[in-house]
């Protein structure tokens, strides 16, 4: 099959890859759309600690079922589906306690296994979700990043009574912003890039530039209390460290951004007790696809409207351009033409 292949850091090429081999409980999906995520950019730049090259990236996948294994009875050929790309073992401690997203043996389609930047992708039938009628493949491909936003909001226990400060308006930050808005929270978004703030404002968030006055401005907006909920979505160490200063006493911090393996983040120890903080990590998602597809089906997500479509077979040029100017594209979706 034809594929866009990450060959090595900063090297991507079009080429051929062995066709997927169907197992008894698998499906083969013909790819209709595959989003570009920060994780894919980490693979391209050589910063993903789990990647072995060459690899086919792409884990935000919508496609049409082409073939099903003999033991599959939940879906049929021809159905439009989205892919749940995180595959857990079902046996380790986190799996046993209902946290398969933290599986000790986690496999990710698009990282450990060939992903959606290809004609076809092999997926366990248990990890595809049928797309409701009326949702185009381009739009449906947003289901996976929206699940990240849903899971982060669940981790932060975000409700309509909350002031939520979202640090970072990249693709995942935007998903978090819009999910929080759908929970009727007051959402304030920050970033250093004005164009990203403009997109967050278009989605419905209030905005603050992320500068030396950010903490002062947050205190002004919250009558000197700080933000009840702070969600970090940048992966920047200094931003992660700033969350303790920005959050209110008794508040919640949710860390979604990723740092490189081995990188340390320092937090002021006294504030753990003085503010009695709750700090939550948020990794991928678990059980969020139904809600994500419902939000898309009901037209409650503007997020896909800010995205740009590119031909999948122009992926090497698209990734090179994003690395040259990260602010040039707010969100990209690759569609095979």
N, C-alpha and C positions, 0 to 999 in steps of 0.2 A: 504494500500500500504506500501511497504518497504521504509524506509527513514533513513537518517543520521541526528540525532536530537541534537541540542544544548540544553542540559538539564538544565544547570546552568553554571556560569563562570568556565572555565577550565574543563567542563564535557560534553563530547559528546558521544553518544551511537547510535548503530543501533537498530531500533525498527519498530513498525508499527504505522501508522498514518491514520486517516479516509481518504477514497478516496475522491477526489474532486467532488463536486456536480455541474453539468453543469447548468449555467444560460442561458437565451435565447440569450444573446449577447456575450457569452463566448466560449472559446475553451479549450479543454484538450490537453496538449502537453505531449507526452512521451519523457522524457529527454534523450538526446544522449550525452551531454557534459555540464558541469557547471564549470566555472572558480572559482578559489580561489582569493578573493579580500581582500584588507586591511580592508574593512568594515566587511567581514566575520571574520577576525582575531579579530576585535574589539568586535564582538559578543562573540567569543570564550573566550576572555580575560576579558569580563565583562565591557568593556569601551564604548560600544555603548549606548548612552543615550536613544535611542528609543526602545530598545529591552525589551520584556517581555518573560520570559522563561516559558515553553519550546517553541522552534521555529525551523523551518526548514530554514536554510540559503541558500545562493546561488542565486545571481541575474544576473550572466553572463551566460545566458542559451541559448543553441541551442537544438532543439528537433523536433520531427515529430508530426504533428497534428493527434491526435487519434480520436477526436470527436468534432463536432461543434454544437453550439446551433441553435435552429430553426430560429432565426432571422439573422444568420450570412450568408452573401453572398459574402464576400471578399476573403475568403480562403476556402480550402476544405481539407478533410481528406487525409493524405498521404504526404502533402507538408512539406518540411523542412523549419523551421522558426527560427528566433532569437526573443528573448523576450525583449521588452522595459519595464523595471521593475518599472518605476516611474509613479504612477497613480495620476493624479490631479483631482480636483473637478470641474474645469471649471467655477466656480462662484466667487471666491475670487478676490481681486484686482490684484495680480500677474497673475492669469489666464486670467483676462480680458485684461491685457496689453501685453499679449504674452509671459509671463514668467511662464509657467506651472511647470517648474522645481523648482520654488520657492513657489509653492502652499502652502497656509496656512494649508491645510488639506491633505498634501501629504501622500500617502500610498506607501510603497515599497514592492514589491514581494521579499521575502527573508529576510525581517525585520518585517514588520507589518502583512504580509500574508505569508503562506507557500511558500518556494522557490524551487530551482532546485536541492537540494541535496536529491532527492527522485525519485521514479519511474515516477511520473506524477506531473504536475503543472497546476493549473487553471489560465488562463489569459484572460482578455477582448480581443475580436478579434481585436479591434482597436489598440492593443499594441503588435501585432506580425508582423514581417516583413519577407517576403519570401526570402530565401537564393538563390542567383543566382546559376545556374548550375556550377558544377565543384569545389565548395567549400565544403570540408569535414566538418562534424559537429565540430570536434576538433578545426579547424581553424575558423569556423563561430562563435564559442563561444567568440572570441576576439572582435566581433563587439561592444559589450557594452563598454568595457574599451577604445576601440579606440574612441568611441563617446565622452568620457570624455576628451581625448586629443584634439579632434576637437573643442569641445566647449571652452576649455581653450585657444586654439590658436585663435579662433574667438574673445573671450573676449580681448585678448592681441593685436588684429589686426595685427597679425604676417604676414609679407610679405617677399619676397626674399631679400629685402634690409636690413633686420634686423639681428643684432647680438643678439641671444637669449640665456640667461643663465638659465639653468634648474637646480634647487636645489633639488636633490633627484632622485635616479635611481631605485626606487622600481617599481612595476608593472605599476602604473599610470604615474610615471615619464618617463618610457620607452615609453609609448603610446604617451605622449606629445612630447618627443624627435623625434619620427619617424614621427608624423604628421607635426611638424615644418620643418623637413627635406624635407618632400614632398611639402612643400610650398617654398622650395629652400632657406630657411633661413640658416645663419651660426649658428650652434647649439653647445654650449659648455655645457657639463654636469658635475655636481659635486656630490660627495658623500664622505662619510667617509670610505666606504667599497670598497676595491680594486676590488673585484670580480664583483661588480655591475658596476663599471666604465668600466671594461673590456667588459661587455655586451653592455653598451652604445656605446663604441668605435666600437664594432662589427656592431652595427646598423648604424654607420656612423657619430657619434658625435665626436667632440673634447672633451677631458676630462681634468679636473683639480681636484686634491684631495681637499676635503673640510677641510682646516686647517687654522691656524692663518694667513697664507699668501694669502688666497683666494682673498681678496679684492685687495691686491697689484698685484696679478697675473692678475686679471680681468682688472685693470687699465693699466697694461703693454700691454695687448692684444688690448685694445681699445684706445690707444694713450692718456691715462689719463682721458678719458671721462666717463667711466663706461658703463654698459650694457644698451642698449636702451630698452630691454625687460628682465625682471626677472620673472621667473615662479617658485613659491614655491610649492613643492610637497612632503614635508616631514611630515607636521603636528607637527613640532618641534618649540616651542615658540622662542627659541634663533635664529633659522634659519629665521623664519618669521621676527624677528626684524632686522636681518642683511640685508634684502632686500633693505632697504632705503639707506644703505651705498654702496650697489653694483650697484644700478641703476643709469643711467645717468640723468643729469638734463633734464627735459622735457620727461622723459621716462615713461614706463608703468610697473607696478607690478601686477602680477596675483597670487592670493592666492587660491590654490587648496587643500592643506593639511587641515586636520581636527584636532582641539584640543578638549579636553574634555569640556563638558558643564560647563560654568562658568569660564573657564580659561581666564585670561586677557593677551593681547599682547600690550606691550608699544612701541610706535614709537616716534622718536624725532620730536616734533611739528614744530620746525623752518624749517625743511627740506620740509615740505608740501608746504610752500610758496617759500622757496629759490630755490628748484628744480622744483616747480610747478608739483608735482607728480600726476599721475593718478593711483589709486589703485583699482583693480577690484577683487571682489570675483568671484569664478567660481564654480557653484554647478551642478553636474551631467551634463545634456545636454538637449537641446531641438532642435528637427528637424535635428539631425545629423546621424541617422541610414542609410539613403540612401548613404551619402558620405562614411561612414565606410564600408559598404558592397561593394561599388564600389572600394575602395582602396584594399580590400581583393581580389575581383574578378580580378583586374588587376595585382595582384601579387606585389603590391607596398609596402607591409608591411612585414618586416622580423621578426617582433615581435613574431608571433606564433612559429617561429623556435627555440626560446630560452626556450620554455616552456617544462614542464615535465608532462607526463600523469600518472595518478594514478587511481586505481580502486575506484569507488565511495564508495564501501562498506569497503574500508580501511580508510575512512575519519578520524575516531577518531585518528588513529595512525599518519596520515599525519599531522593533525593539531597540535598534540602534538610535532612532530618533528620540525615543523616550529617555534613553540613557544620556543622550546629549542635552536634552532639555526636559527634565521631569515635569515641568509645569505646562508643557505643550499640549498634553492630552490628559483630560481629567479621568477618563475611563475608556478603555478600548475593548472592543469585542471583535474577535476574528471569525469571519464567516467564509466557508469555502465557496468560491465562485467558479 
